[in-house]
Amino acid sequence: MVTSRNPKETFASTTRIVMPNDTNTLGNLMGGNLLNWMDVAAAISANRHCRRVVVTAAVNNVSFDRPIRLADIVIIESEVTRSFNSSMEVYLEVFIEDSATGERSRCNEAMYTFVAVDQLGAPIGVPEIVPVSADEKDRFDGALRRRQLRLILAGKMKPSDATELKALFE
Ligand SMILES: CC(C)(COP(=O)(O)OP(=O)(O)OC[C@H]1O[C@@H](n2cnc3c(N)ncnc32)[C@H](O)[C@@H]1OP(=O)(O)O)[C@@H](O)C(=O)NCCC(=O)NCCS
């Protein structure tokens, strides 16, 4: 059984084109559709890490920095930043490719948390993530603080137990 993986082994790239049914009345991609596309992309990365059934536990740090227009090509890249016991944080970046010019620009990012579950839906252990590049190490370190913040907000951790998060303010 695999006991650890590099974030690159969990990388997934998903490409979509914005169709009329995906847009609001201004002709821009609906935010909920992008969230759905990101959810599927992130689930593929989480599955590549643990090769188990994964469920979405939380969606955080989503920003919609600019509108995505009808006929734009949307590229979603995702990889696991860090795993804990049964949970995995997945980092996503979204790019737009202009379908007329091919020009590519970054338009948003997000963090999703997935939990690996067994056939009864109970959480099960996942392999470790071993970061290699400087960016991977930064995201790996930050993932612990982000986990503490989201568990506090979800009422699942006492602020006094969030040692690494508290250290940011001391
Ligand atoms: C996610 C789920 C499996 C967690 O189960 P649970 O009984 O709460 O289990 P636990 O409290 O033991 O937590 C299990 C893991 O989930 C993580 N978790 C639970 N709630 C979380 C939250 N709000 N944010 C981030 N992580 C969370 C815990 O930190 C823990 O991680 P760890 O094992 O790496 O330490 C369960 O809540 C569930 O099935 N939720 C529905 C998932 C779903 O259907 N998603 C699609 C929504 S439409």
The ligand as an ORCA input file, in Angstrom:
! r2SCAN-3c Opt
* xyz 0 1
  C     -17.116     14.640      6.082
  C     -17.637     13.518      7.005
  C     -17.288     12.166      6.396
  C     -16.901     13.696      8.324
  O     -17.422     12.726      9.170
  P     -17.463     12.914     10.769
  O     -18.278     11.857     11.345
  O     -17.734     14.332     11.086
  O     -16.006     12.503     11.120
  P     -14.938     13.164     12.035
  O     -15.449     14.226     12.953
  O     -14.209     12.013     12.615
  O     -14.009     13.886     10.973
  C     -13.373     13.166      9.972
  C     -12.479     14.097      9.248
  O     -13.268     15.108      8.625
  C     -12.733     16.380      8.934
  N     -13.815     17.347      8.955
  C     -15.023     17.188      9.512
  N     -15.734     18.314      9.351
  C     -14.948     19.188      8.696
  C     -15.111     20.535      8.243
  N     -16.234     21.226      8.435
  N     -14.078     21.124      7.600
  C     -12.943     20.448      7.384
  N     -12.731     19.166      7.779
  C     -13.722     18.566      8.433
  C     -12.120     16.204     10.311
  O     -11.167     17.208     10.575
  C     -11.512     14.836     10.184
  O     -10.272     14.954      9.508
  P      -9.017     14.010      9.934
  O      -9.509     12.598      9.971
  O      -8.009     14.206      8.841
  O      -8.538     14.483     11.273
  C     -19.174     13.618      7.249
  O     -19.457     14.827      7.917
  C     -19.970     13.555      5.971
  O     -20.183     12.492      5.414
  N     -20.397     14.728      5.465
  C     -21.162     14.788      4.224
  C     -20.211     14.761      3.027
  C     -20.976     15.026      1.771
  O     -21.978     14.391      1.524
  N     -20.484     15.975      0.970
  C     -21.196     16.428     -0.152
  C     -22.164     17.458      0.302
  S     -23.499     17.639     -0.806
*
